[in-house]
Amino acid sequence: MASVRKLFILVTFGVFSWLLLLFQLFGFFNFPLILHHADGLAIGEHRWSSSVWSILHLASAVISGILAKRHYNYLFGGLMLTDAMNNYFKYVIGLLTIFVTVADSWFEVETHRSIWMRYRALATRNGTILGLIGRDELARVLLRYFFAILTIVAVCALVEFTIYNQLTPGTQWHWFWLHNFYPYTFSHVRHVFHLLHISLMASNLRQLQRKLVALHQTGERERLEEYRALYGELWQINEGINELFGFSQACNIASSFAQMAFDLYWVYAMWQKQQRGVELQIFCFVPTPVIIGFLMHAAKKHQLEMDAVQGTVLDMNFGLDAEMVKLRFYFLHQLLRNRIKLTAKDIFDYDYTLIRTLVIVILTYVIIFIEIAD
């Protein structure tokens, strides 16, 4: 049984290291980062040689824009003004997301590196593997994360394969699909990378809450001060995550909105004109809501873990121990003043209210374009 568990951890950590390499190839960071099953995180220095991937993606986005301009008639020729505007909006915001993401990753490289450095420092002090997470728990967290990735990849691959088979080469829709494939894929991978950071932070908050529950039973004074310091460390890591994914994820959410609004508009336009392909257009709508759903579910878990930490501190009863009561008050004040939450540069919070906002904005967008078209 022990050998099976060790093999499971080895495989999980190995897959995770390869996944980190994939994120590096997308230009999300430019320093070596590997997770060893025995030694934990290995974090290298910033490498200019690894920055070639960021430059490559910038160049690819520029080339994509130049090709779109050259193929303007293939992409937008013959369309009504509203149809062309809708297509143009989706493509341009997809390219803009790539530029902003690469810029965020480039300028926030030290912030990103500090996130992993803080996780490693916490692990060293607490005898864990990543932050407050032990090996077995991290393997379970990563397994759930891999399941989410496999689901997303399966859905996206099925949709793209169906589009590839059903679109006639040389048609306008075929050209548009080819030009949007790169921005579309880049957007999804960025969402998946953000999902990783949210899942790891939620798991660290869960471990802190378990420590606080155990502390309530023992009543060790010095432990409460130690856990208050741990919370401060996690808050700094979370702020780093918000800084790293600030403007890029704001653009990425806008890009996802554009993708969903685009598909809904064309479903209506095709249905109204009684054109073929309505079913395929509905099929194209599926991947983005699936990814946003996973992201919002992880954000909700993150919020619930934070609520659990706060609730545990609130429920602590130290009776007549004045020193413990004072430390508890300081901790509660810290929780209220520096609450751990997910934001995009304070533009919006990552929670289920974002879905409601997206639905309202998408419906408004579609209705406006339909009214203009009519």
N, C-alpha and C positions, 0 to 999 in steps of 0.2 A: 504493500500500500504506500509506503514511504517513497519507494522508487518511482511509482506511478505519479505521485504528487510532485516529485522533483522533476520528472520528465515534463509534466504539464507546465510547471513554472518555466523551465528552460525553453520550451517551444513558444509559450506566450510572450516571454521577454524577447526572444529572438525575432518573432513576427513584429513585435512593437518596434524594435530597432530598425527593421527594414521599412516599416511604415514611416518612421521619422526620416529615413533617407528619402522616401518619396516626397515628403513635405519639403525637404531641403531642395530637391530637384525642381519643385514649383517656386522656389525662391523665397520661401517663408522665413528662412533663417540661413545664415552663412557661417556657422561654427559647428564643429563636430559634436554630436550628441548621441550617446549610446547608453542603453540600460543593461547592465550586467546583473546576472542573477545573484552573484555573490557580493560584488563591490558596490552595487547601486549605480548611480548616474556617473558617467564619465563626460565631462564638459570641457571642450577644447576652447582655444582662443579664436577670436574673429579671424577668418581667413579671406584674403582678397581673392584667392583662387576660387573659392566657393561662390563668390559674388557673380561669377560668370553666368550662373543660372538666372539671377535677377535681371542681368543685362540681356540675356537671351529672351526672357519673357517680355521685357520692354520692347525689344526689337521685333518680336513676333506680333505684338499688339500694333506697332507702327506699320509693319508690313501688311497686316490684316486690314488696317484702315486704308492703306494705299490701294490694295487690291479691290476693296469695296468701292473706292472712288472710280477705279478703272472699269469695274463691272457694274457701274451704277444702273445702266439700262437693264442688265440681267436681273438685278435685285429689286429695283423700284419702278422700272419703266412700265407704262401702261396701267398703273394702279390709280385709283381715285386718290384725291389729296389725303383724306383721312386714313385710307389703307396704307399709303406710303409713309405718312407721319407715324403711324403705329409701328410699322416695321423698322423705320429709322430710329425711333425712340428706343426700342428694345436693343438694337445693335449698338448704338452709341453708348448707352448706359452700361452695357456689358464690357465694352472696351475701357470706359472710364473706371470701372471697378478694378480692372487689371492694373491700370496705372496707379490708382490710389493704394491698392494692396501692396504692390511692389515698393512704393514710396514709404508706406507705413512700416513694412518689414525692414527696409533699409535704414531708416532714421531711428527706428525703435529697437535696433539690434541689441543694444546694451540693456534696455529694459527687458527684452525677451530673455537674454542670457541671465539676467538677475533673477528671473522667475525660477529657473532651474537651479541656479546657485543657492537660492534660499531654500528650495525643496531639499537639496542635498545637505545643507547645513542643519536643517531640522532633523533629517534622517540620521545624521551622524550623532547628534545630541541625544536622540531618543531610541537609537538602536533599531531603526526601521529601514525601509528601502527607498521611499520617496515621500518626503514630508513626514506626516504622521502615519502613513500607510505601511503595513507590514507586507512581506512577500506574498503570503497566501491571499490576503485581501486585495492587493494590487492585481494579482493574476485574475481574480474574479471580476474586478472592475474592468480590466482590459478585455476579458472575454465578452462581457456585455457590450463593450465598445466595438469589438470586432463584429459582433452580431448585427449591431446597427449599421456598420459600414457595409457588410455583406448584403443586408437588405437594400440599402441605398444603391449599391452597385448592381444588384440583380434587377431592381426596378428600372434604373437608368439604361442598363444594357438591353433589357427587353424592349423598352420604348425606342431606343436608337436603332436597334436591329429591325424593328417593325417599320420605322420611317425609311431606313435604307432600302428595304425590300419593296416598299409600296410607292416611293417617289420615283418618277420617271427621270432618268438622267437628262440634263440639259434644260429642264423646265425651271421656271422662276422659283418654285418652292424648293427644288433641289439645290439651286445656287444659294438661296437664303439659308438653308440648313447647313450647307458646307461652311459658309462664312460665320455662322453663329456657334458652330460646334466648339471651337476653342474657348471663346468667352464663357459659354454655358458650362463647360467642364471645369474651367478655372474657378468659377463662382461656387460650384458644388464642392470642390475640394477645399476651398477656403472655409466653407461652412463646417465641413467635417473636421478640419483642424481646430476650429473654435469649439466644436463639440468635445474634443479631447480635453481641452483646458477646463471646460466647465465640469466635466465628469470627474477629473482629478481633484478639483477644488471641492466639489460636493462630498467626495469620499474623505477628504481631509477634515472637513467640518464634522462629518459623521464620527470620525475617530476622536475628535476633540470632545464631542458631546458624550461619548462613551467614557472618556476620562473624567468628565465632570460628574457623571452619574456615580462612578466608582468613588470619587472624592467625597461626594455627599454622604456616602456610607461610612467612610473612614474619618472625615473631618480634619485632615491634615492641613494646617494653616499655610505652610510654605508651598504646598501643592497648588493652592488657589492662586497665589501670586504667580507661580510658574505657568499655570494654564492661561492666566490673563496675558502674560507675555507671549505665549503661543498664539493666542487669538490675534495679538498685534502683528505677529509675523505673517499669519494667514491673511490678515487685512492688507498688508503691504503687497503680498503676492497677488491678491485679487485686484488691487489697484493697478498693478503691472499688467495683468490680463486685460483690464478695461482700457488701459493706455495703448496696448499693443493692437487690440482689435477695434479701436475707436472709430476713426473715419472710414477705415476699410470695410468694417462690417456694416456701418451705416449705409455705405454705397452698395454693399452686397445685398442687404435687405431691400434696398431700392431696386436693385437689379432683379431680385426674386419677384418683387411686386410687378416689375415691367414684364417679366416672363409670363406670370399668371394672367395679368391684364391683357397681354397680347393674345394669348390662347383663347381667353373668353371672348374677346372682341371678334376674333376670326371664326369662332364657333357660331356666334350670332350672324356674322356677315355671310358665312357659307350657307347657314340654314335659311336666311332670308332670300338669298339668291338661288336657293335650291341647287347648290354646287355639290359635287362629290367631295368626299374627304372629311366630312364633319366628324365621323367616328375617329379618324386618325388624329384630328385636331384635339378632340376630347382626350384621347390617349396621351397626347403630348403634354397635357396639363398636369398629369399625375406626379412626375418626379419632384418638382419643386415643393408642393405641399407636403410630400412625404419627408423631405429633408427638413423643412421648417418645423414640421411636427416633432421630429426627433430632437431638434434644437430647443424648441420650447418646452418639451417634456424634461429635458436635462436641466434647463433653466428653472423649471418648477421644482425639481428635486433639490437643486442648489438652494432655492429659497426655503424649502421645507427643512433642510438640514440647518440652515441659519436660524430659522424659527425654533427648532429643537434645542439648539445651543442656548438661545435666549430664554426659552421656557424652562430649561434645566436650572439655569442660574436663578431665575425668578422663584422657582420652587424650593430652593435651598433654605433650610431652616436651621440656624446655628444657636438658637435659644439665647442664652445669656452671655455667649462668647462675643464680647464687644469688638474685639479685633477682627474676628471672622465676619461679623456683620458689616464692619467698615470696609473690609476688602470686597465683600459682595456688592456693596453700594458702588465702590469704584469700578468694579467689573460691569455692573449694569449701566453705569454712566458711559463707559467706554463702548458698550454694545449699542447704545442709543446714538452716541455721537459719531462713531465710526462703524456704521452697519455695513456688513459685507453684502454687496449686491452687484448685479451685473448690469452695466450700462454701456452705451456707445457714446463716449465723451459727453455724457449727460444730455445727449440729444433725445434719447429714449431709454427706457429700462427694458431688459429682456425678461418678459413674463407673458402670461396669457393675454394681457391687455393689448399686446402688440398684434396678436392675431385679429382681435376685434378691429383694431385700427387699420390693419391691412385689408380686411374684408370691406370696410367702409370706403377706403380710398380706392380699392380696385373697382367696386361697383360704381362709385362716382366717376372714375375714369372711363369705364365702359359706357355708361349712360351719356356722358358728355360727347364721346366720339360717335355714338350712335345718333345722337341728336344732330350733330354737325353733318354726319353722312346723309341723314334724311332731309 
